């Protein structure tokens, strides 16, 4: 299980990097390091199909378009750099894989191995529990970790809702 302290450190590290980027203090080397920090998750290959069972978890921030228009691009940039790594970390910690990022959201799957197959013993109830637990941890992490971290950077709106 990932601790709140670990998630807080992850959000803070990404906020520092994103803030530096906004302030023109980003170098090509730092930009590559930022990309290297993204966990390498197994990706589903396009153009191939396999019959597998999985639980899909899609997470999206409610009202993000209106919020982005209200707070502006810089604070939206900071928000995404604090939010998405924390959510991705929780999916990984709960045994899932990231399928992709879409704007202010991400898709995760539970029940597929790194080879794109189901495990020998497939327990759908357990997969549903993993995804539900992950979703509950995400809501808690946004409230207890991401929101306070963003407030320290002057990003308004203490309650970001998933």
C-alpha positions, 0 to 999 in steps of 0.5 A, a space after each residue: 500500500 502506498 502511504 499518504 507521505 509517499 503520495 505527498 512527496 510525489 505531488 510535491 516533486 512534480 509541482 516543483 518541476 512543473 513550477 520550474 518549467 513555468 518559470 523558464 528554468 527547465 532544460 532539455 536534460 530536466 525535461 527528459 528526466 521528467 519524462 523518465 520519472 513516468 512509470 513504465 507500465 505495460 501498454 496494450 498494443 494497437 492492431 492486435 486483439 486478445 480475448 481477456 477479462 479486465 476491470 477498467 477504471 477511468 478517472 476524470 476531473 469534473 468540471 475541468 474545462 470551466 476550471 481551466 478557463 477560470 484559473 488559466 493555463 499555468 495553474 492548470 499545468 501545475 494541477 495536472 502535474 500534481 494530480 496525474 502522477 499520484 493517480 497513476 501511482 495508486 493504480 500501479 500500487 493496486 496491481 493495475 496498468 495504465 492504458 493511457 492518459 486523456 487530458 485531465 484523466 487516465 485509463 487503468 485496467 486490472 486483471 491483465 498481466 504485463 504480457 496482455 493476458 489474464 492470470 491463470 486463476 482469474 477472480 473477477 470479484 477480486 479485480 472489482 475490489 482492486 479497482 474499487 479500492 483504488 478509486 476510493 484511495 484516489 478520492 482520499 489522496 486528492 482531498 488529503 494530498 493533492 489539494 493541500 499541495 496545490 494550495 501551497 502553490 496558490 492554485 485555488 479550489 481546495 476540493 478537486 472532485 474526481 
